[in-house]
Amino acid sequence: MNIRVLRIELRRSVAPWTGVVCLTVALAFMYLVSGPWWKGTALWTYQWTSMALWTRYLLAVLWPLAIALGALQGLRDHRSRMSELLTSTPRPARHRAATTAGATAITLASAFTLLVLLGAVQVLGATEFTHLGWLPISLVAILALVAGALLGMGIGRSLPSPLIPPALAVAAFVFVNLLRVTTESGVPTATVSPRFALLSPPVDEVRDVFLTLSASVHLGQTVWLLGMAVTGLALLAAATPRARLLALVPVLAGAVIALLLLPSDPRRAYVVDEAAAAPMCDGPVCVATAHQDRLPDLADPGKKALRLLRDVLGGEAPTSVRESTAPRGLFDPPERSRTSVLVDFDDDVIGDAKGEELTRALLALGMVPLCSARSANESGTLGEIAAQGVAAGWVLGDLRPFDGAVHASSDQLDTARPVFTELKALPWSEQVARVKAAHTAAVSCEGDPLDALDGGTSR
């Protein structure tokens, strides 16, 4: 490829605008739309893998756009009525194809790289956990954009109609939305065969900071996208119907090989990032490596909560505080443990608490673990959080609501206060018996802890 010709192509063609449009659309989504990428512990500026997955998530819009813009670029010779003139020149068609494709590839790769760098700068200041496991996610995303644009260019040149760019955009948008692996039901699932679903370059919304794509997904998608790129280049250089037909071989072969490499089980597509989930501990208090910056704030309140739990529950008390890293979707029951207080920093009651407030929250969680399915911020039902308030208040001597819960403070107090007042009026032995009964009911998930605290009369 002649560098001088490539510079001219970058200056005078619409190739740079392809990158500009894609970058502008991506930044508009990230900064002007209040989406889930700004919420919870998996927001796009907090962890490396989350940043890579969220920018990859944007391919649901960017990939159809790149294909359509590539097709528009492929129509250039037809629009300028130069097709016959170019075929009469001694310069091989593959040289012209390489120059046009190279300009578009450079601008798209640069645009997506700028988006990733913007996220990387913010992640650097937000986490102490640094790794390169996220890099393949972003590299495959760049390859997807380039391959999509090249395929669009090849189709646009082979089928020179102004209807081709919008038709390709719609077809690509339908393709990426029909073939999608989701994680809404606790484990990754797909509406079609998982292997076919993984041919779609975008990923699902990021809800769990400990999940990443497996190596087999990276490899299979790379083969498929390389075949797509080669087909696009071949269509750009093809001058006869036979050559255009042969140009389809790489994308078909890439799809077949990719289907052999991609996992058949969606649970092998999204896997736990072992490095991110590895525990970092201060005595009996542990967090995942991805959240190691939270350990100093959690350690002392956690140790104090464990001492209080031991004083009240004796041998039945949890012996450690650790972060829950088990994969789980919305509306799935929480992970259970009889020996540990399991914390989830997506629970605003835990994630936003500090000092004595955090000690109270951990004490409550150890006394009355949650049984209800996961909700938006993990706080549990009104009955559960009222029972937690009563149990923690009984140990600490005062009843207080929990900040950050989905339930208003007034609702918490209105539900908990009658039970707390009655409990404190009982003989000491009966108080202890009811508190232990509430703990047993919560740990086993076979009873109502608020009922147990109220002597079986609360509903």
N, C-alpha and C positions, 0 to 999 in steps of 0.2 A: 504494500500500500504506500503510495507516494505521500510523504508528510506534507509537502506544499499543497497538493490537491486536497488533502484532508483539512488543512487549515482553511482553505477557501470554502470547503463544504460546511465547516463549522460557522464561518462568517456569513455566508450568503443563503444557506438553506434554512428550512424550518426546524432542522434537527435540534438546535439549542432550545427552541420553544417547547419541545416535547419534555425535556427535563424541567424547564421552568414551570410548566403547567402541572406536572406531577408533584413537584416539590410544593407548589402553592396549595394544591388540593390537600396534600398530606398535612401541611402546617395548619391549614384552616380546620381540618378535622381535629387535630391535637389540641389546638389552642382556642378555637372559637366554639367548639361543641363540648358541653359538660358531660362527657362520657365516663364509662367505668375506668378508663385509663388514668383518671385523676383520683380514684377512691381506693381505700383499703391499703393493705401492705403490698399489693401487687401493682401499684401505680407505676407508670412507665418511666418515671425518673428516680425510682428508689433502688431497684436491683438490675443487674446486667441482663439476666435472662428475661426478666419481665419487659425491659426496654426493647430487647430484640424481638420478643414475641408480639408486643403491641405494635411495633412498626411493621412487622410481618403481617399482622392482622389487617393493616390498611391495604394490603394487596387485593382485598375483596373489591376495592374501588380502583386502586391504581393499576392493577393488571389489565382489566378490561379497557381502561383508559389508554394504557401503553399500546395495546393491540390496535385500538381504533386510530391513535395518532400515527402508529407505524403504517397502517393501511393508507392513511391520508398521504404520508410521505411516499408510499409506493405508487401512488397515482400521479406523481409529479411529471414523469415523461409523457404520460397520456394527456395530461392537461395542457402541457406545453406543445403538443403535437410534434414531438421530436423522436418518437419511437423508431420510425423508419430511418431517420438520419443517423441515429446512434448505431443502428445495426450495420450501417455501411462504413463505419469508421474502423480502422485497424486495431483499435484498443479492445482487448478481450472484455466480454461482458462481465466476467468474474471480477475484473479490476474495478469497474464502476460499481458493482454490487458491494465489494469490500469497502470502498470509500464511503458510500452512502450508509451502509450498515455500521461502519466504524464510528461515524459521526454521531449517529443516534445512540449507539451503545455507550459511548463516552459520556454523553449528556445525561442519559438515564442513570448510569452507574454513579456519576458525580452527584446527581440530585439526591439519590437515596443515601449515598454515603454522607452527605451533608446533614440529612435528617438523623441518621444514626449518630453522627458526631455531636449534634445538638443534644440528643438524649444522653450520650456518654459523658459530656461535660457536667450535666446535672447529676448523673449517677455517681460520678467521682466524689462529689461533695456530700453524698447522702449515705454511702455505705462504706464499711471497712472491708467487705468481702469482695475481693477482686479475683477474677478468673477469666479464662478464654473459652469456656464451654458455650458461651452465647454466640461466638463468632460464626460457626457454620450456619446458624439460623439466619443471620443477616446476609451471608455470602450467597446462600440459596435464594434469598429474596431478590438480590441484585441480579442473579442469573435468570430468575423468573421474569423480571421486568425486561431485560435485554432480549431473552428468547421470545417473549410475547410480542415485543415490538418488531423483531426480525420476521416472525411468522406473519404478522400483519402486513409488513412491507411486501413480503413475497406474494401473499394473497392479493394485495392491492395491485401489484404489477401484473399478476396473472389474470385477474378479473377486474379490468379497469372500469369500474362503475362508481358513481358518487354514492350509491346506496351501500357499498361494501363497508366503509368505516362504521356507520351506525349499526349495520347488521352485525358486524363482528363484535362491537361493544355490547350489544344486547345478548348475543350468544355466549360471550365470555362471562358476562355477569350471571346469567342463568347457570352456566357450568360451575362457577365457583360457589354458588349458593346451594345447588343441588348436591354437589360432591363436597361435603364438609363433615369433618370429625368434630363432634361437640363433647363437652364435659359436664353437661347439665345434670346428669343423673348419678353423679358420684364417681363413675368411671367413664373414660372416653367411649363414646358410641358413634355410630354413623347410620345415616338413613339408607345407604346402599352398602354394597360390599366394601369393607374397610380399605382393601387394596385400591379399588377404584376411587374411593373418597380421597385417598392421600395423593392422587394425581392433581388435586386442586392446590395451588401454591399458598393461598391464605391459611391462617390458623384460626382457631376459635378464640373467644374472649379469654383473657388471662385472669383466672380466679384463684390460682394457687401458686405461690412463689416457688414451691418446691418441685413443680413439674416442668419437664423440658422434653424436647423431641429426641427420639432415639437415633442412634447412628444409622440404622437400617432405613429410616425415613429420609435422612439426609442423602444417603447413597442412592436410593431409588429415585428420589425426586431430581437429583442431579443428572442421572442418566436420562430421564424423561425430558428434562428441559434442554439438555445438550442436543438430543435428537430433534427437538423442536427448533432450536437455533440453526442447526445444520439444514433442516428442511427450508427454513425461511431464506437462508443464503442461497440454497440451490434454486429455489423458485425465483429469486431475484436475478440469477444468472441464466436461467433457462430461456431458450429461444424457440423451442419446438414443443408440441404437445407431448411427445415421448419423453423429453427431458423433464417436463413438469410432472409427468406421472412418476418417473423415477425419483423425483425429488421428495415424494411422499414416503419413500422407504425409511429414511432415518427416523422420522417422528413415529412411524408405526413400530419400527424395531425398538426404539427407545421406550415406547409404551409397554411392549411385551416384556422387555428385560426388567423394566421398573416394577411391573406387576409381580414378577418373580422375586424381586428383592424386598418389596414393601411388606410389612408385617400383616398377617391375616387377622390378627386380634388387635382391635383398637387400643386395648390396654398396654400393648407393646409399642404403640406409637408415641403416646405420652407416658414417660417414665419418671420416677422420682430421681431428682438430681442429688446423688449421694453426697457430693461435696457440700452442697447448700444445706442439706438436712443433717449433716454430721453434728453431734452435740458438742457444745462448748460449755464447761461447767465451772462454777464457783462453789465447791462443796456439793451440797445436795440440790443446788439450783442450776438448771441447765437450759440453754436456748440453742436453737439451730445456728450453725455458722453464718448463715445468711443474715441473721439478726443479732450477731455478736455485739453490736453497739448497744443493745438493750440490756445486756447482762449486768453492767454496773448498777443500773437503776432497779433491776429486779432482785439482785442477790440479797441485800439486807432485808427488804420486806418479805421475801420468800422464806428466808431462814426464820424470821420472827413468826410468820404465819405457821410454819411447821412446828415451832415450839408450842404455840397456843393450841394447835390441833392435838399434839401429843398430850398436853395437860388435860384436855377435855375427853378425847376418845381413847387414850391409852394405846393398847396394842392394835386397835383398829385404825389408828391414824395413818394417813399417808406419810411416807418417809422422804419424799423428794418432790420438787417442783420441776416440771420439764415442759418444753413447748411441744405441742401436738404437731406432728409432721405427716400423719397418715393422709393419703389422698381422699378427699371427700367433697361432694358437690352440694349445691343448695338443696335444702330440705332433707338432707341425710342425717341420721343420728350421729352425735359426736363420738369420738373415740372414748373407750371406757378403760379405767384402770383403778384398782383397789389400793395400789401402793404409791401412786403419784397424783399430784394436783396438776392436771393438764391445762395449759394455758394456750390461748389462740389470740394473737395480737390483732386479728381482725375483729375481735370482740372489743367494742369501744369501752366497755367497763374496765377491761384490763389494759388495752392499748393506750388509753388516754390518762390512766391513773399514775400517781407518783406518791412516794413516801407512805404516810399512814393510810391514805386512801387506797393505795395499792395493797397494803397489808390487809385491810378490811376486805377487799375484793378477793384476794387469794384465800383468806380464811373462809369466806363465804363459799367459794368454789370447792374448797376441801371439805367443808361441812355438808354442803348440798350440791353435789355435781349435777350438771344439767343432763336431762334425759331427752328433752324435746329436739326435734329436727333442727338443723341449722337454718337460721334466718338471715336477714340482711346483715346484721351485726352481731349475731350469736348470743344475744342477751337472755334468751329463754322466754318462757311464758310468764305472765304476770304472777301466777301462783308460785312458780319456781323462784322468781327473783324476790318475791315477798318472803318466801321461806328462807332464802339466803339472808335476807335482811334481818329476820328474826333471829336466826342462828348466830350470825355474826354479832348482832346487837347484844344477844344474851352473853356471849363471851366477853365483849368489850365494855358492856355496861350501858350502852346507849343505842337507840334505834335511829339509823340514818338511811336515806335513799341512796341508790347508786347512780352517780352521774354517768352519762353516756349510754344508758339503757334505752331501748325503744319505748319503754313505758315511762310516763311522766312521774316525776317525784311524788306528786300528790296522790296519784293512783297507787304507787308503791306503799306509801305511808297509810293510806286509807285501808288497804288490804292487810298490811302487816301489823298495824298498831293494836287492834283488838286481840290478836293472837299473842303478841308480845306482852301486853298488859296481863292477860290471863296467865301466861306461862310464868311470869315473874311473881305472881301471887301464890303459886303452888309451893308445897314443901320442896326443899332442895332435892331430895331423892327423886321426886316425881319430875322435876325440871330436867334432871340429868337423864332420866329414862326416856322422856319425850324427845330430847335432843338426839340421843343415840338412835332412837327409833326413826327419826326423820333422816338421819345419816344413812341408816340401813336401807330405808325405802328409796332414797335417791341413788345410792350406789347400785342397788339391784334393779332399779327402774320398775319395781313391782308394787309401788304404792305412791300415795300423794304425800310428800314431805310436809306440806302445810297442814294437811289433815293430821299427821302424826304429832305435830307441834301443838295442835289445838285439841288433842285428845280424841280425834276422830269425828269432830263436829263441823269442821270447816269444809265448805264447798265452793 
